[in-house]
Amino acid sequence: MAGKMFNFDVEFKLGIDSVDQEHQVLVDLLNQVYELIGEGKRDEARKYFNETLSRYVHEHFSHEEAFMEQIGFPQIEEHRKIHENFRNSFEALKPSIESADDTAFRKALNDAFTWIITHIGKTDKRYAQFYHASRPS
């Protein structure tokens, strides 16, 4: 399997350096999992996914929510619920992934892939637009 699952391009950038840097790390982590799978290192990919991506998702959501509070984003509670639903789904799959359940691992990968496309690519753009519109010109 050559290449990466994602190229972090303009479509995913929000124009907020700290957030864009964290989103880039999330994309890089997922690309690393994809590369490990491509090299036939599925067990290592599962472990890497469970340990690094899980920890980083929690860290990132915390930072993102603090940023939204700081800028007074009016839809923060709705955004928090979306984060919480993703976290809960992810955490529910972790034990199955740890026990080498390929179905759970594929679901978690699919969820993470979809999350990047829909959440970063669309949902996060709402607070980015609010942020940019509220900044003095």
C-alpha positions in Angstrom: 0.0 0.0 0.0 1.8 3.1 -1.2 1.1 6.7 -0.1 -0.9 8.1 2.7 -4.5 8.0 3.6 -4.7 11.8 3.8 -2.8 14.8 2.6 -3.4 17.6 5.0 -4.2 20.3 2.5 -6.0 23.6 2.3 -9.4 21.8 2.7 -8.6 20.9 6.3 -6.9 24.0 7.4 -8.9 26.5 9.5 -6.4 29.4 9.5 -5.9 29.0 13.3 -2.3 27.9 13.7 -2.6 26.0 17.0 -5.7 24.1 15.8 -4.2 23.4 12.4 -1.1 22.0 14.0 -3.1 19.6 16.2 -5.2 18.6 13.3 -2.1 17.9 11.3 -0.8 15.6 14.1 -4.2 13.7 14.1 -3.8 13.2 10.3 -0.2 12.1 10.7 -1.1 9.6 13.4 -3.8 8.1 11.2 -1.4 8.0 8.2 1.1 6.2 10.4 -1.5 3.5 11.2 -2.3 3.2 7.6 1.4 2.8 6.7 1.9 0.1 9.4 -1.1 -1.8 8.0 0.4 -1.5 4.5 3.7 -2.9 5.8 1.8 -6.0 7.1 2.3 -4.8 10.8 -1.4 -5.0 11.7 -0.8 -5.8 15.4 1.6 -2.9 15.7 -0.9 -0.7 13.9 -3.7 -1.7 16.3 -1.5 -1.0 19.3 -0.3 2.3 17.9 -3.9 3.3 17.1 -5.2 2.5 20.6 -2.3 4.2 22.4 -1.4 7.3 20.5 -4.6 8.2 18.6 -6.8 7.7 21.7 -4.5 9.8 23.9 -4.1 12.6 21.3 -7.9 12.8 20.6 -8.6 13.5 24.2 -5.8 16.1 24.4 -6.9 17.8 21.2 -10.6 17.9 22.2 -9.6 19.5 25.5 -7.6 22.2 23.7 -10.2 22.8 21.1 -13.0 23.2 23.6 -10.8 25.6 25.6 -10.2 27.6 22.4 -14.0 27.8 21.7 -14.6 29.0 25.3 -11.9 31.6 24.9 -13.5 33.0 21.7 -17.0 32.8 23.1 -18.3 30.4 20.4 -22.1 30.3 20.9 -22.4 26.6 19.7 -19.8 25.2 22.1 -22.2 22.9 24.0 -23.4 21.3 20.7 -19.7 20.9 19.7 -18.8 19.4 23.1 -21.6 16.8 22.7 -20.2 15.8 19.2 -16.8 15.4 20.8 -18.2 13.4 23.7 -20.1 11.0 21.3 -16.9 10.4 19.3 -14.9 9.8 22.5 -17.5 7.4 23.8 -17.6 5.4 20.6 -13.9 5.3 20.4 -13.5 4.2 24.1 -16.1 1.5 23.6 -14.1 0.0 20.8 -10.7 0.1 22.5 -11.0 -3.2 24.5 -12.1 -5.1 21.3 -9.2 -3.6 19.4 -6.8 -4.6 22.1 -8.0 -8.2 21.8 -7.2 -8.2 18.1 -10.8 -7.9 16.9 -10.3 -6.8 13.3 -14.0 -5.8 12.9 -13.7 -3.3 15.8 -10.3 -2.1 14.4 -11.8 -1.5 11.0 -14.8 0.3 12.5 -12.5 2.5 14.6 -10.4 3.3 11.5 -13.4 4.1 9.5 -14.8 6.3 12.3 -11.5 8.2 12.5 -11.3 8.6 8.8 -14.9 9.8 8.6 -14.3 12.1 11.6 -11.4 13.9 9.9 -13.4 14.5 6.7 -16.7 15.5 8.3 -15.7 17.0 11.6 -12.5 18.8 10.7 -13.6 19.4 7.2 -17.0 20.8 8.0 -18.0 21.0 11.7 -14.8 22.7 12.9 -15.1 25.3 10.2 -18.1 26.7 12.0 -16.0 27.9 15.0 -13.2 28.9 12.6 -15.6 31.2 10.7 -16.9 32.6 14.0 -13.3 33.3 15.1 -12.3 35.0 11.9 -15.5 37.0 11.7 -15.1 38.3 15.3 -11.5 39.4 14.9 -10.8 43.1 14.3 -9.8 43.8 10.7 
